[in-house]
Amino acid sequence: MTPIESITNLNEETVDRIKDLVCINKDSAEGFQLAAEVVSDPELKGLFSRMSSERQAFAEELRTYVLINDEDTRVGDEINGSWKGTFHRWWLELRGTVSTGDKYAVLAEVERGEDSIKAMYEEVIKETSGSSMNDVLHHQYALVKQGHDHIRDLRDAAKAKSN
């Protein structure tokens, strides 16, 4: 008989997917930090810094659950499967874009990265439905989606302003 999953007894698949979220949140935090360092707009600089801190906090919270389950302390060093390639490509394109300083271009790349993290949360929530982690994942997802939508709206406003 399989034991009932709890926060301190997560199944291996759930732990693996949480590790993916740790990694993508760490990468997202680094991306936002990079964007904050190179944009000149003080409002965007502050927004990106706050989002970087939020993503780092998400990664640390999720890492705690992995560690509670006696997993390797080197959590989040790598994203599994196709997510790694998708996020890596975004990361490289963001680095190239932020150097131009173009507000719309930076926001467009950041929003693309937000699409990736939002999609990963949606996938993990679906795959771990019924897990003890659902409340944590849904809470983080709601904030990720809120951040995504805010970035998207800023991108759209920047595009309208430039036309």
C-alpha positions as CSV (number, residue, x, y, z in Angstrom):
1,M,0.0,0.0,0.0
2,T,1.3,3.4,-1.0
3,P,1.6,5.9,1.9
4,I,-0.5,9.0,1.6
5,E,1.6,11.9,0.4
6,S,2.2,14.7,2.9
7,I,4.5,17.7,2.9
8,T,7.2,15.6,4.7
9,N,6.5,12.5,2.5
10,L,6.2,13.8,-1.1
11,N,6.4,11.3,-3.9
12,E,9.5,11.3,-6.1
13,E,7.7,12.8,-9.2
14,T,6.4,15.7,-7.1
15,V,9.8,16.4,-5.7
16,D,11.3,16.3,-9.2
17,R,8.8,18.8,-10.5
18,I,9.4,21.0,-7.5
19,K,13.1,20.9,-8.3
20,D,12.2,22.2,-11.8
21,L,10.3,25.1,-10.2
22,V,13.2,25.9,-7.9
23,C,15.5,26.1,-10.9
24,I,13.2,28.2,-13.1
25,N,12.5,30.6,-10.2
26,K,16.3,31.0,-9.6
27,D,16.8,31.7,-13.3
28,S,13.9,34.1,-13.4
29,A,15.3,35.9,-10.3
30,E,18.7,36.3,-12.1
31,G,16.9,37.5,-15.3
32,F,15.0,40.1,-13.4
33,Q,18.1,41.2,-11.6
34,L,20.0,41.6,-14.9
35,A,17.1,43.6,-16.3
36,A,17.0,45.8,-13.2
37,E,20.7,46.5,-13.5
38,V,20.6,47.7,-17.1
39,V,17.3,49.5,-17.5
40,S,17.4,53.2,-16.9
41,D,13.7,53.7,-16.1
42,P,13.5,53.9,-12.3
43,E,10.0,52.4,-12.2
44,L,11.1,49.3,-14.2
45,K,14.3,49.1,-12.2
46,G,12.3,48.9,-9.0
47,L,9.7,46.5,-10.4
48,F,12.4,44.1,-11.8
49,S,14.2,44.2,-8.4
50,R,11.1,43.3,-6.5
51,M,10.2,40.5,-8.9
52,S,13.7,39.2,-8.6
53,S,13.4,39.1,-4.8
54,E,10.0,37.4,-5.1
55,R,11.3,34.7,-7.4
56,Q,14.2,34.1,-5.2
57,A,11.9,33.7,-2.2
58,F,9.7,31.3,-4.2
59,A,12.8,29.2,-5.0
60,E,13.9,29.1,-1.4
61,E,10.4,28.2,-0.2
62,L,10.2,25.3,-2.6
63,R,13.7,24.2,-1.9
64,T,12.7,23.9,1.8
65,Y,10.1,21.3,0.8
66,V,12.6,19.3,-1.2
67,L,15.1,19.3,1.7
68,I,12.3,18.3,4.2
69,N,12.0,15.2,2.0
70,D,15.7,14.3,2.5
71,E,16.6,15.2,-1.1
72,D,20.0,16.5,-2.3
73,T,20.8,20.0,-1.1
74,R,22.0,21.0,-4.6
75,V,18.4,21.6,-5.5
76,G,17.5,23.5,-8.7
77,D,20.8,23.2,-10.6
78,E,19.1,22.0,-13.7
79,I,15.6,22.1,-15.3
80,N,14.4,18.8,-16.8
81,G,13.7,18.2,-20.4
82,S,12.5,20.7,-22.9
83,W,12.1,23.4,-20.3
84,K,15.8,23.8,-19.9
85,G,16.3,24.6,-23.6
86,T,13.3,27.0,-23.7
87,F,14.4,28.9,-20.7
88,H,18.0,28.9,-21.7
89,R,17.1,30.5,-25.1
90,W,15.0,33.1,-23.3
91,W,17.9,33.9,-20.9
92,L,20.3,34.4,-23.8
93,E,17.9,36.6,-25.7
94,L,17.1,38.7,-22.6
95,R,20.9,39.3,-22.1
96,G,21.2,40.5,-25.6
97,T,18.1,42.7,-25.5
98,V,18.8,44.4,-22.2
99,S,22.0,45.7,-23.5
100,T,20.0,47.8,-26.1
101,G,18.1,49.6,-23.3
102,D,14.9,49.7,-25.4
103,K,12.1,49.7,-22.9
104,Y,9.6,47.8,-25.2
105,A,12.2,45.2,-26.3
106,V,13.2,44.6,-22.7
107,L,9.6,44.2,-21.5
108,A,8.8,41.9,-24.5
109,E,11.7,39.6,-23.6
110,V,10.8,39.7,-19.9
111,E,7.2,38.8,-20.7
112,R,8.4,35.9,-22.8
113,G,10.3,34.6,-19.8
114,E,7.1,35.1,-17.8
115,D,5.2,33.0,-20.3
116,S,7.7,30.2,-19.7
117,I,7.5,30.2,-15.9
118,K,3.7,30.6,-15.9
119,A,3.4,27.6,-18.3
120,M,5.7,25.5,-16.1
121,Y,3.6,26.3,-13.0
122,E,0.5,25.3,-14.9
123,E,2.0,22.0,-16.0
124,V,3.4,21.2,-12.5
125,I,0.0,22.0,-10.9
126,K,-1.8,19.8,-13.4
127,E,0.7,16.9,-12.9
128,T,0.7,17.1,-9.1
129,S,-3.0,17.6,-8.7
130,G,-4.1,16.4,-5.3
131,S,-0.6,16.8,-3.9
132,S,0.1,18.2,-0.5
133,M,2.0,21.0,-2.3
134,N,-1.1,22.3,-4.1
135,D,-1.8,25.2,-1.8
136,V,1.8,26.4,-2.0
137,L,1.9,25.9,-5.8
138,H,-1.4,27.7,-6.4
139,H,-0.3,30.6,-4.2
140,Q,3.0,31.0,-6.0
141,Y,1.3,30.6,-9.4
142,A,-1.3,33.3,-8.6
143,L,1.6,35.7,-7.9
144,V,3.5,34.6,-11.0
145,K,0.4,35.2,-13.2
146,Q,-0.2,38.6,-11.6
147,G,3.5,39.5,-12.4
148,H,3.1,38.2,-15.9
149,D,0.0,40.2,-16.6
150,H,1.6,43.4,-15.2
151,I,4.6,43.0,-17.4
152,R,2.4,42.2,-20.4
153,D,0.4,45.4,-19.7
154,L,3.6,47.5,-19.4
155,R,4.9,46.0,-22.6
156,D,1.6,46.8,-24.4
157,A,1.7,50.4,-23.1
158,A,5.3,50.8,-24.1
159,K,4.4,49.6,-27.6
160,A,1.4,52.0,-27.9
161,K,3.6,54.9,-26.7
162,S,6.3,54.2,-29.3
163,N,3.8,54.1,-32.2
